[in-house]
Amino acid sequence: MNAQLGYYLLWFALILSVYAGVAAISGSVTRDSRYHDSAIRAVYATFLVLVGAAGILVYAFLADDFSIEYVADHSSRVLPRFYAATGLWAGMEGSLTLWSLILAGLTAFAVYRNRVRARELIPWVIVTLSVVQVFFLLLQIFVAGPFERVSGLLPTDGRGMNPQLQNPGMAFHPPTLYIGYVGCAVPFAFGMAALVTNRLDDLWLRLTRRLTLLAWLFLSIGIMLGAWWAYVELGWGGYWAWDPVENASLLPWLTATAFLHSAMVQERRNMFKIWNMLLVFLTFFLSILGTFLTRSGFVQSVHSFAASSIGWYFIGFMVLILVAFLVLFLGRLPGLRSAGQIEAVLSKEASFVYNNWLLIAVLVVMLVGTFGEPISRALTGVATTFRGPYFNTLNIPLGILILVLTGICPAIAWRRATPANLKRNFVIPLVISTAFTAAVVITGYALGEVDLVASPAHRYAVLTFWSGAFVAVVVGIEFHKGARARRRSKGGSYPGALLSLFRLNSRRYGGYLVHLGVVCMFVGFAGNAFNSESQHVMKPGETVEAGRYSLTYAGKRDISRSTFAGIELNLRVSRGDRNLGTYGLQRRFYYREDQTTTEVAIRSTLLEDLYLILISLEEDGTAIIKARVNPLVSWVWLGSGLLVLGTLVALGTTPAERRGRA
């Protein structure tokens, strides 16, 4: 019953989506408001129907309805109910349903929000998003059905869920990432509507700024949740491995970042129209590409689903949207040319161009590294390997340059930066950041931690520290100048004046918080240059040294449950005479899934993480332990939180915007 009703709802959603697109076109061509209003109602109805379809699938997981093949493949009776509910996105079929649900929700929200002030654009927004929705619904109905029934004898239990997916980070990582992916479709739809209607001013940008920022926020959260999950769950000691599917999530983030910055120039100076139209298309195109990589089996990844013919449908769809965009874009190209020009190579406008080129350069590096191996294998039969050294060698210097621009862009003048402007805004940050970096290097040399002569990684790390300090000082001065001006005009306390900046110009000062978050994250990335690792064979009661830490084998215990056989080894950690606590390292073997997992122990401080992994444990108690010291990892998570906070602030409205609405 659940399966049949679910399929009926998918068919109903398909019919509604087709109708919405046709009615929207009819309303735009005939100027008949009845078609227009009917298309909008169909959009709302599509969302409600897909809520029902997704709800039925979640209920099937919670009710252990193993008559549905997708449920039987990704759940079991002993699976905790929280993780059973996340089965909706545990596999390819359900994740497509989630994609459709999010798309329907964002379409309904965008249409409702802009139905009055963008009446000319809305029909073509509906058409564009309906085409995307129809594609995903057709996949679910004819290619990868989430409600396909089990053939033959019904199983009494399911196959279970991959144990590594039974983690809070992985429970929230896919849906947040999907919201980011799907959210990229909305600004693309408004851009397409602007091309169709020849409304090439900045209206479509202003209407979608917050939706674009929201999509970028969820992409950021999804990426960082995935990194955190890899760090605490996979047991290899890191959080980013340049895996193809990891890279795929970063591709639209790069172009969305470039778009958010260059959109400000179009709003301020009526420039970069071509840049923005290309970037908004690339962002959506790359989100579909990322979805394709996860589902096609085209690349080898720990994150991708099994090889499937579904990838060819994605390729066909990507060709379709590429052709449609190019036809419209090339036809409207004369109207997209900017009247204004960059007046000087040292100006805010020019700095945004440099920022965009650097982000595109990183994008090209990522594309070559991600697709080079499978393309080489397909064309020559020999797989050219692109691994961490390739990405690090090219992306680290590009990333440092982007970080420096993060400090230059906020403070440099529009149109033309004069020598007086440059001196006033950048001399103090240069002096402070240089002095700070010199102190770090001298201290590092004294402790034997830094070697700028023999280690290129250390040199890059020091450059990152200098760049981060430069940006932090620039942003700090901007906050100080704003608070000081506020106190002069309105009085009050300094903290009150500082807080009022976020209310008066949430977009600007929220952006500054995001920049500080990026600084913190880069500091965390630079810490990788100083990682150390050691492996030890230990017997009960023995003590070994791992860097500045002493590890004592304090015992072991059985932690087996009905679903897995497990053993925990306890290590007492100390540094000098100070006892830092006892940490449990586990290995588990899950019966149903026939899979062994490692549960690591992590001691985190602001300066470094002690990362402990149980490699093996023999019957006589002999254990092999791997200990890693990962400096500054906590700064990655701290910076992620600051980035999220800054984005939430930037999503707010200023008093001028509120007056405009009134």
C-alpha positions as CSV (number, residue, x, y, z in Angstrom):
1,M,0.0,0.0,0.0
2,N,2.8,2.4,0.9
3,A,4.7,1.7,-2.3
4,Q,1.6,2.1,-4.5
5,L,0.5,5.4,-2.9
6,G,4.1,6.7,-3.1
7,Y,4.2,6.1,-6.8
8,Y,0.8,7.7,-7.3
9,L,2.1,10.8,-5.5
10,L,5.2,10.9,-7.7
11,W,3.1,10.7,-10.8
12,F,0.8,13.4,-9.5
13,A,3.8,15.7,-8.7
14,L,5.0,15.1,-12.3
15,I,1.7,16.1,-13.8
16,L,1.5,19.2,-11.6
17,S,5.1,20.2,-12.6
18,V,4.4,19.9,-16.3
19,Y,1.1,21.8,-15.8
20,A,2.9,24.6,-13.9
21,G,5.4,25.1,-16.7
22,V,2.8,25.0,-19.4
23,A,0.4,27.4,-17.5
24,A,3.3,29.7,-16.8
25,I,4.2,30.0,-20.4
26,S,0.6,30.5,-21.4
27,G,0.2,33.2,-18.8
28,S,3.3,35.0,-20.0
29,V,2.4,34.8,-23.7
30,T,-1.3,35.7,-23.4
31,R,-1.0,38.0,-20.4
32,D,-3.9,36.2,-18.9
33,S,-3.6,36.3,-15.1
34,R,-5.7,33.2,-14.7
35,Y,-2.9,31.0,-16.2
36,H,-0.3,32.9,-14.1
37,D,-2.2,32.3,-10.9
38,S,-3.0,28.7,-11.8
39,A,0.7,28.0,-12.4
40,I,1.6,29.4,-8.9
41,R,-1.1,27.2,-7.3
42,A,0.4,24.2,-9.1
43,V,3.8,25.0,-7.7
44,Y,2.4,25.1,-4.1
45,A,0.5,21.8,-4.8
46,T,3.6,20.1,-6.1
47,F,5.4,20.9,-2.8
48,L,2.5,19.5,-0.7
49,V,2.4,16.3,-2.8
50,L,6.1,15.7,-2.5
51,V,5.9,16.2,1.2
52,G,3.4,13.4,1.2
53,A,5.7,11.2,-1.0
54,A,8.7,11.8,1.2
55,G,6.7,11.3,4.3
56,I,5.5,7.9,3.1
57,L,9.1,6.8,2.5
58,V,10.2,7.9,5.9
59,Y,7.2,6.2,7.5
60,A,8.1,3.0,5.6
61,F,11.6,3.1,7.2
62,L,10.2,3.8,10.7
63,A,7.6,1.0,10.2
64,D,10.2,-1.5,8.9
65,D,8.2,-2.0,5.6
66,F,10.6,-4.3,3.9
67,S,8.2,-4.9,1.1
68,I,9.9,-1.8,-0.4
69,E,13.2,-2.7,-1.9
70,Y,14.9,0.6,-1.0
71,V,13.9,0.2,2.7
72,A,15.1,-3.4,2.8
73,D,18.4,-2.4,1.3
74,H,19.1,0.4,3.8
75,S,17.5,-0.4,7.1
76,S,16.8,-3.2,9.6
77,R,14.7,-3.8,12.6
78,V,17.6,-3.2,15.1
79,L,18.6,0.1,13.5
80,P,17.9,3.0,15.9
81,R,14.8,4.9,14.7
82,F,16.7,8.2,14.3
83,Y,19.0,6.6,11.8
84,A,16.1,4.7,10.2
85,A,14.5,8.0,9.4
86,T,17.7,9.2,7.7
87,G,17.4,6.2,5.4
88,L,15.5,8.7,3.1
89,W,18.9,9.9,1.9
90,A,21.0,6.8,2.6
91,G,20.9,5.6,-1.0
92,M,20.4,6.9,-4.5
93,E,16.7,6.4,-4.9
94,G,15.7,8.2,-1.7
95,S,18.2,11.0,-2.2
96,L,16.5,11.8,-5.5
97,T,13.2,12.1,-3.6
98,L,14.8,14.4,-1.1
99,W,16.2,16.5,-4.0
100,S,12.7,16.8,-5.5
101,L,11.2,17.7,-2.1
102,I,13.8,20.5,-1.4
103,L,13.4,21.8,-5.0
104,A,9.6,22.0,-4.6
105,G,9.9,23.7,-1.3
106,L,12.4,26.3,-2.5
107,T,10.4,26.9,-5.7
108,A,7.3,27.5,-3.7
109,F,9.1,29.8,-1.3
110,A,10.8,31.8,-4.1
111,V,7.5,32.2,-6.1
112,Y,5.5,33.2,-3.0
113,R,8.2,35.7,-1.9
114,N,8.5,37.4,-5.4
115,R,5.0,36.8,-6.9
116,V,4.1,40.5,-6.8
117,R,7.4,42.5,-7.2
118,A,8.7,40.2,-10.0
119,R,5.5,39.3,-11.8
120,E,7.2,39.5,-15.2
121,L,10.0,37.1,-14.2
122,I,8.0,34.6,-12.2
123,P,6.5,32.7,-15.1
124,W,9.9,31.9,-16.5
125,V,11.3,31.1,-13.1
126,I,8.5,28.5,-12.8
127,V,9.2,27.2,-16.2
128,T,12.9,26.7,-15.5
129,L,12.4,25.1,-12.1
130,S,9.6,22.9,-13.4
131,V,11.9,21.5,-16.1
132,V,14.5,20.6,-13.4
133,Q,11.7,19.1,-11.3
134,V,10.3,17.0,-14.2
135,F,13.8,15.6,-14.8
136,F,14.2,14.4,-11.2
137,L,10.7,13.0,-11.1
138,L,11.1,11.1,-14.3
139,L,14.2,9.5,-12.8
140,Q,12.3,8.4,-9.8
141,I,9.4,7.0,-11.8
142,F,11.2,5.2,-14.6
143,V,14.9,4.8,-13.6
144,A,15.6,4.7,-9.9
145,G,12.3,4.2,-8.1
146,P,12.3,4.6,-4.3
147,F,9.0,2.7,-4.0
148,E,10.0,-0.3,-6.1
149,R,8.6,-3.5,-4.4
150,V,10.7,-6.5,-3.5
151,S,10.3,-9.3,-6.0
152,G,9.8,-12.8,-4.7
153,L,9.6,-13.7,-1.0
154,L,9.4,-10.8,1.3
155,P,12.3,-10.5,3.7
156,T,11.7,-10.6,7.4
157,D,14.5,-8.1,8.0
158,G,16.5,-5.6,6.0
159,R,20.2,-5.5,5.1
160,G,20.9,-2.7,7.5
161,M,22.7,0.6,7.1
162,N,26.4,1.1,6.6
163,P,27.7,1.6,10.2
164,Q,29.8,4.6,9.2
165,L,26.5,6.4,8.2
166,Q,25.2,5.9,11.8
167,N,26.8,9.2,12.9
168,P,25.2,12.6,13.7
169,G,27.5,14.3,11.2
170,M,26.4,12.0,8.4
171,A,22.8,12.2,9.5
172,F,22.8,16.0,8.7
173,H,25.5,16.3,6.1
174,P,23.5,15.1,3.1
175,P,20.4,17.1,3.6
176,T,22.3,20.3,4.3
177,L,24.4,19.7,1.2
178,Y,21.4,19.0,-0.9
179,I,19.7,22.2,0.2
180,G,22.8,24.0,-1.0
181,Y,22.9,22.1,-4.3
182,V,19.2,22.6,-4.9
183,G,19.3,26.2,-3.7
184,C,21.7,27.0,-6.6
185,A,18.8,26.3,-9.0
186,V,16.8,29.4,-7.8
187,P,19.2,32.2,-8.8
188,F,19.8,30.3,-12.0
189,A,16.1,30.3,-12.7
190,F,15.9,34.0,-12.1
191,G,18.9,34.6,-14.4
192,M,17.2,32.5,-17.1
193,A,14.0,34.5,-16.6
194,A,15.9,37.8,-17.0
195,L,17.4,36.5,-20.2
196,V,14.0,35.4,-21.6
197,T,12.3,38.7,-20.7
198,N,15.3,40.9,-21.5
199,R,15.2,42.4,-18.0
200,L,19.0,42.6,-17.8
201,D,19.2,45.2,-15.0
202,D,20.0,44.1,-11.4
203,L,16.4,43.2,-10.5
204,W,17.0,39.5,-10.7
205,L,20.2,39.9,-8.6
206,R,18.4,41.8,-5.8
207,L,15.5,39.4,-5.7
208,T,17.8,36.4,-5.3
209,R,20.6,37.7,-3.1
210,R,19.3,36.2,0.1
211,L,18.3,32.9,-1.6
212,T,21.8,32.7,-3.1
213,L,23.4,33.5,0.2
214,L,21.2,30.8,1.9
215,A,22.2,28.2,-0.7
216,W,25.9,29.2,-0.1
217,L,25.4,28.9,3.6
218,F,23.9,25.4,3.4
219,L,26.7,24.3,1.0
220,S,29.2,25.6,3.5
221,I,27.5,23.8,6.4
222,G,27.2,20.6,4.4
223,I,30.9,20.6,3.4
224,M,32.1,21.2,6.9
225,L,29.8,18.6,8.4
226,G,31.2,16.1,5.9
227,A,34.7,17.1,6.9
228,W,33.9,16.7,10.6
229,W,32.3,13.3,9.9
230,A,35.4,12.1,8.0
231,Y,37.6,13.3,10.9
232,V,35.7,11.6,13.7
233,E,34.4,8.5,11.9
234,L,36.7,7.3,9.2
235,G,39.8,7.0,11.4
236,W,42.5,8.1,9.0
237,G,43.3,11.2,10.9
238,G,42.3,14.0,8.5
239,Y,39.2,15.8,7.4
240,W,39.8,16.4,3.7
241,A,41.4,14.0,1.2
242,W,40.6,15.6,-2.2
243,D,38.2,12.8,-2.8
244,P,36.3,13.3,-6.1
245,V,32.9,13.6,-4.4
246,E,34.4,16.0,-1.7
247,N,35.7,18.0,-4.6
248,A,32.3,18.0,-6.3
249,S,30.7,19.7,-3.3
250,L,33.4,22.4,-3.4
251,L,33.0,23.3,-7.1
252,P,29.6,25.1,-6.9
253,W,30.8,26.7,-3.6
254,L,33.7,28.3,-5.4
255,T,31.5,29.8,-8.2
256,A,28.8,30.8,-5.7
257,T,31.4,32.7,-3.7
258,A,32.6,34.5,-6.8
259,F,29.0,35.3,-7.7
260,L,28.2,36.8,-4.3
261,H,31.1,39.1,-4.5
262,S,30.8,40.2,-8.1
263,A,27.0,40.7,-7.7
264,M,27.9,43.6,-5.3
265,V,29.7,45.3,-8.1
266,Q,26.8,45.1,-10.5
267,E,24.5,46.5,-7.8
268,R,26.9,49.3,-7.0
269,R,28.5,50.1,-10.4
270,N,26.3,48.4,-12.9
271,M,29.2,46.3,-14.0
272,F,30.1,42.6,-14.3
273,K,26.7,41.6,-15.9
274,I,28.4,39.0,-18.1
275,W,30.4,37.6,-15.1
276,N,27.3,37.3,-13.0
277,M,25.2,35.6,-15.6
278,L,28.0,33.1,-16.3
279,L,28.7,32.5,-12.6
280,V,25.1,31.9,-11.7
281,F,24.8,29.3,-14.6
282,L,28.1,27.6,-13.6
283,T,27.0,27.4,-10.0
284,F,23.8,25.5,-10.9
285,F,25.5,23.4,-13.6
286,L,28.2,22.4,-11.1
287,S,25.6,21.4,-8.5
288,I,24.1,19.0,-11.1
289,L,27.6,17.8,-11.9
290,G,28.1,17.1,-8.2
291,T,24.9,15.2,-8.1
292,F,25.9,13.2,-11.2
293,L,29.3,12.3,-9.6
294,T,27.7,10.9,-6.5
295,R,25.2,8.8,-8.3
296,S,26.9,7.6,-11.6
297,G,29.9,5.7,-10.3
298,F,31.9,7.7,-12.9
299,V,34.6,8.3,-10.3
300,Q,35.9,6.1,-7.5
301,S,34.9,7.5,-4.1
302,V,34.0,6.4,-0.7
303,H,31.0,8.7,-0.9
304,S,29.5,7.7,-4.2
305,F,26.8,5.1,-4.8
306,A,27.4,2.0,-7.0
307,A,27.9,2.3,-10.7
308,S,24.6,3.0,-12.5
309,S,23.3,3.9,-15.9
310,I,21.6,6.9,-14.3
311,G,24.7,8.9,-15.0
312,W,23.9,9.0,-18.7
313,Y,20.6,10.7,-17.9
314,F,22.4,13.3,-16.0
315,I,24.8,13.9,-18.8
316,G,21.9,14.4,-21.2
317,F,20.2,16.8,-18.8
318,M,23.5,18.8,-18.4
319,V,23.8,19.1,-22.2
320,L,20.2,20.3,-22.3
321,I,20.6,23.1,-19.8
322,L,24.0,24.1,-21.3
323,V,22.5,24.5,-24.8
324,A,19.4,26.3,-23.4
325,F,21.6,28.7,-21.5
326,L,24.0,29.4,-24.3
327,V,21.2,30.1,-26.8
328,L,19.7,32.7,-24.5
329,F,23.0,34.1,-23.2
330,L,24.6,34.6,-26.6
331,G,21.4,36.1,-27.9
332,R,21.3,38.7,-25.1
333,L,25.1,39.3,-25.0
334,P,24.9,42.9,-26.4
335,G,22.5,43.9,-23.6
336,L,24.8,42.3,-20.9
337,R,27.8,44.5,-21.8
338,S,28.6,46.9,-19.0
339,A,28.5,50.6,-19.5
340,G,31.1,51.2,-16.7
341,Q,34.7,50.2,-16.9
342,I,37.4,49.4,-14.3
343,E,39.3,52.7,-13.9
344,A,42.4,51.4,-12.1
345,V,44.1,48.2,-11.3
346,L,44.1,49.2,-7.6
347,S,40.4,49.6,-6.8
348,K,37.7,47.6,-5.2
349,E,36.2,46.6,-8.6
350,A,39.6,45.3,-9.8
351,S,40.1,43.4,-6.5
352,F,36.8,41.6,-7.1
353,V,38.0,40.7,-10.6
354,Y,41.3,39.3,-9.2
355,N,39.2,37.4,-6.6
356,N,37.0,35.8,-9.3
357,W,40.0,34.8,-11.5
358,L,41.7,33.1,-8.5
359,L,38.5,31.3,-7.6
360,I,38.1,30.2,-11.2
361,A,41.7,29.0,-11.2
362,V,41.1,26.9,-8.2
363,L,38.0,25.6,-10.0
364,V,40.0,24.6,-13.0
365,V,42.6,22.8,-10.8
366,M,39.7,20.9,-9.1
367,L,38.0,19.9,-12.4
368,V,41.3,18.6,-13.9
369,G,42.1,16.7,-10.8
370,T,38.6,15.3,-10.4
371,F,37.9,14.3,-14.0
372,G,41.4,13.8,-15.3
373,E,41.7,10.2,-14.1
374,P,38.5,8.8,-15.4
375,I,38.8,10.7,-18.7
376,S,42.4,9.5,-19.1
377,R,41.3,5.9,-18.4
378,A,38.5,6.2,-20.9
379,L,40.6,7.7,-23.7
380,T,43.9,5.9,-23.3
381,G,43.2,3.0,-21.0
382,V,45.8,4.3,-18.6
383,A,44.6,6.2,-15.5
384,T,46.5,9.3,-14.7
385,T,46.5,9.7,-11.0
386,F,45.6,13.0,-9.3
387,R,46.1,12.8,-5.6
388,G,46.8,15.2,-2.7
389,P,50.2,16.4,-3.8
390,Y,48.7,17.7,-7.1
391,F,45.9,19.6,-5.4
392,N,48.1,20.9,-2.6
393,T,50.9,22.1,-4.9
394,L,48.5,24.2,-7.0
395,N,45.8,25.2,-4.6
396,I,47.8,26.3,-1.6
397,P,49.4,29.3,-3.3
398,L,46.1,30.2,-4.9
399,G,44.4,29.9,-1.6
400,I,46.9,32.2,0.1
401,L,46.4,34.8,-2.6
402,I,42.6,34.6,-2.1
403,L,43.1,35.0,1.6
404,V,45.2,38.2,1.1
405,L,42.4,39.6,-1.2
406,T,39.9,38.9,1.6
407,G,41.8,41.6,3.5
408,I,42.3,44.0,0.6
409,C,38.7,44.0,-0.8
410,P,36.9,45.5,2.3
411,A,39.3,48.4,2.8
412,I,40.4,49.5,-0.7
413,A,38.5,52.4,-2.4
414,W,36.0,52.2,-5.2
415,R,37.0,53.4,-8.7
416,R,40.6,54.3,-7.9
417,A,42.8,53.7,-4.8
418,T,45.0,56.7,-4.1
419,P,48.4,56.4,-2.3
420,A,46.8,58.1,0.7
421,N,44.0,55.6,0.8
422,L,46.4,52.6,0.6
423,K,48.7,54.1,3.3
424,R,45.8,54.9,5.6
425,N,44.2,51.4,5.3
426,F,47.1,49.0,4.9
427,V,50.2,50.2,6.6
428,I,49.1,49.3,10.1
429,P,47.8,45.9,9.1
430,L,51.1,45.2,7.3
431,V,53.2,46.2,10.2
432,I,51.2,44.2,12.8
433,S,50.9,41.1,10.7
434,T,54.6,41.1,9.9
435,A,55.5,41.6,13.6
436,F,53.1,38.8,14.6
437,T,54.5,36.4,12.0
438,A,58.1,37.2,13.0
439,A,57.2,36.3,16.6
440,V,55.6,33.1,15.5
441,V,58.6,32.1,13.4
442,I,61.1,32.9,16.2
443,T,59.1,31.0,18.7
444,G,58.8,28.1,16.4
445,Y,62.5,28.0,15.7
446,A,63.2,28.1,19.4
447,L,60.9,25.1,20.0
448,G,62.2,23.2,17.0
449,E,58.8,23.2,15.4
450,V,59.5,25.4,12.3
451,D,62.0,24.9,9.6
452,L,61.6,27.4,6.7
453,V,64.7,26.2,4.9
454,A,64.0,22.5,4.5
455,S,60.2,22.5,4.5
456,P,58.1,24.1,1.8
457,A,55.0,23.2,3.8
458,H,56.3,25.3,6.7
459,R,56.9,28.2,4.4
460,Y,53.4,28.1,3.1
461,A,52.1,27.8,6.7
462,V,54.0,30.9,7.7
463,L,52.6,32.8,4.7
464,T,49.2,31.7,5.7
465,F,49.7,33.0,9.3
466,W,50.9,36.3,7.9
467,S,47.9,36.6,5.5
468,G,45.4,35.6,8.2
469,A,46.9,38.2,10.6
470,F,46.7,40.8,7.9
471,V,43.1,40.1,7.2
472,A,42.1,40.0,10.9
473,V,43.7,43.4,11.5
474,V,42.1,45.0,8.5
475,V,38.7,43.7,9.6
476,G,39.3,44.7,13.2
477,I,40.1,48.3,12.0
478,E,36.9,48.4,9.9
479,F,34.9,47.4,13.0
480,H,36.7,49.9,15.1
481,K,36.1,52.7,12.6
482,G,32.5,51.9,12.3
483,A,31.9,51.7,16.1
484,R,33.9,55.0,16.6
485,A,31.8,56.8,14.0
486,R,28.6,55.5,15.6
487,R,29.6,56.7,19.0
488,R,30.4,60.1,17.7
489,S,27.0,60.5,16.1
490,K,24.8,58.8,18.6
491,G,26.9,58.4,21.8
492,G,26.5,55.4,24.1
493,S,29.0,52.7,25.0
494,Y,31.6,51.2,22.6
495,P,30.2,47.7,22.8
496,G,26.7,49.0,22.1
497,A,28.0,51.0,19.1
498,L,29.8,47.9,17.9
499,L,26.7,45.7,18.1
500,S,24.6,48.4,16.4
501,L,26.8,48.0,13.3
502,F,25.2,44.6,12.6
503,R,21.7,46.1,12.8
504,L,22.5,49.1,10.6
505,N,24.5,47.3,7.9
506,S,24.1,43.6,8.4
507,R,25.3,42.7,4.9
508,R,28.6,44.5,5.3
509,Y,29.5,43.5,8.9
510,G,28.1,40.0,8.6
511,G,30.5,39.7,5.6
512,Y,33.4,40.8,7.8
513,L,32.5,38.1,10.3
514,V,32.6,35.6,7.4
515,H,36.0,36.8,6.5
516,L,37.2,36.3,10.1
517,G,35.8,32.8,9.9
518,V,37.7,32.1,6.7
519,V,40.9,33.4,8.5
520,C,40.3,30.9,11.3
521,M,39.8,28.1,8.9
522,F,43.0,28.9,7.0
523,V,44.9,28.9,10.2
524,G,43.5,25.4,10.9
525,F,44.5,24.3,7.4
526,A,48.0,25.6,7.9
527,G,48.3,23.4,11.0
528,N,48.5,20.4,8.7
529,A,52.1,21.4,7.9
530,F,53.1,20.5,11.4
531,N,51.2,17.2,11.8
532,S,53.2,14.3,13.4
533,E,52.4,10.6,13.5
534,S,53.8,7.6,15.3
535,Q,52.8,3.9,15.5
536,H,53.4,1.8,18.6
537,V,53.1,-1.9,19.6
538,M,51.9,-2.0,23.2
539,K,51.3,-4.6,25.8
540,P,49.1,-4.0,28.9
541,G,50.7,-1.7,31.4
542,E,53.3,-0.3,28.9
543,T,53.9,3.4,28.3
544,V,55.0,4.9,25.0
545,E,55.9,8.5,24.0
546,A,53.9,10.2,21.2
547,G,55.3,13.7,20.8
548,R,54.9,15.6,24.1
549,Y,52.3,13.0,25.3
550,S,52.8,9.8,27.3
551,L,50.3,7.0,26.5
552,T,49.8,4.2,29.0
553,Y,48.0,1.0,28.2
554,A,45.4,0.9,31.0
555,G,43.4,-2.1,30.1
556,K,40.7,-3.4,27.7
557,R,37.1,-4.4,27.9
558,D,34.4,-6.1,25.8
559,I,31.7,-3.7,24.5
560,S,29.8,-6.2,22.3
561,R,26.1,-5.6,21.6
562,S,23.5,-7.6,19.8
563,T,24.4,-5.9,16.5
564,F,28.2,-5.9,16.7
565,A,31.2,-7.5,18.4
566,G,33.4,-4.9,19.9
567,I,36.5,-4.3,22.0
568,E,37.7,-1.1,23.7
569,L,41.2,-0.4,24.7
570,N,41.8,2.3,27.3
571,L,44.8,4.6,27.1
572,R,45.8,6.9,29.9
573,V,47.2,10.1,28.5
574,S,49.6,12.4,30.3
575,R,52.0,15.2,29.6
576,G,54.8,15.6,32.0
577,D,53.3,15.1,35.5
578,R,49.9,16.1,34.4
579,N,47.2,13.4,33.9
580,L,45.0,14.4,30.9
581,G,42.5,11.6,31.3
582,T,41.7,8.1,30.0
583,Y,40.5,7.6,26.4
584,G,38.7,4.6,24.9
585,L,39.7,3.4,21.4
586,Q,37.3,0.9,19.8
587,R,37.1,-1.6,17.0
588,R,33.7,-3.0,16.1
589,F,32.5,-5.8,13.8
590,Y,28.9,-5.4,12.7
591,Y,27.3,-8.8,12.0
592,R,24.6,-7.9,9.6
593,E,26.6,-5.5,7.5
594,D,29.8,-7.7,7.6
595,Q,31.9,-4.6,8.3
596,T,34.6,-3.6,10.7
597,T,34.8,0.0,12.0
598,T,37.2,2.0,14.1
599,E,36.1,4.4,16.7
600,V,38.8,6.9,17.4
601,A,39.6,8.9,20.5
602,I,40.3,12.6,20.2
603,R,41.6,15.0,22.8
604,S,41.0,18.5,21.4
605,T,42.4,21.8,22.5
606,L,42.7,25.2,20.7
607,L,46.3,24.4,19.9
608,E,46.2,20.8,18.8
609,D,44.4,17.5,18.7
610,L,45.8,14.2,20.0
611,Y,44.2,11.7,17.6
612,L,44.3,8.0,18.7
613,I,43.5,5.0,16.5
614,L,43.4,1.3,17.4
615,I,44.9,-0.5,14.5
616,S,44.6,-4.0,15.9
617,L,44.3,-5.9,19.1
618,E,45.5,-9.5,19.5
619,E,44.0,-12.2,21.8
620,D,47.0,-11.9,24.2
621,G,46.3,-8.1,24.6
622,T,49.0,-6.9,22.3
623,A,47.8,-3.8,20.5
624,I,49.0,-1.6,17.7
625,I,48.2,2.0,18.3
626,K,48.6,5.0,15.9
627,A,48.9,8.4,17.5
628,R,48.7,11.6,15.5
629,V,49.2,15.1,16.8
630,N,47.2,17.5,14.6
631,P,47.9,21.1,15.4
632,L,45.2,23.8,15.1
633,V,42.4,21.5,13.9
634,S,39.9,23.2,16.3
635,W,40.4,26.4,14.4
636,V,38.7,24.8,11.4
637,W,35.6,24.1,13.4
638,L,35.8,27.5,15.1
639,G,36.1,29.2,11.8
640,S,33.2,27.2,10.4
641,G,30.9,28.4,13.2
642,L,32.0,32.0,12.7
643,L,31.3,31.7,9.0
644,V,27.8,30.4,9.7
645,L,27.2,33.2,12.2
646,G,28.4,35.9,9.8
647,T,26.2,34.6,7.0
648,L,23.2,34.5,9.3
649,V,23.9,38.2,10.1
650,A,24.4,39.1,6.5
651,L,20.9,37.5,5.7
652,G,19.3,40.2,7.9
653,T,17.7,43.4,6.6
654,T,18.9,46.9,7.0
655,P,16.7,49.8,8.2
656,A,16.7,51.1,4.6
657,E,15.5,47.8,3.3
658,R,12.8,47.6,5.9
659,R,11.6,51.1,5.0
660,G,11.6,50.1,1.3
661,R,9.2,47.2,2.1
662,A,7.0,49.4,4.2
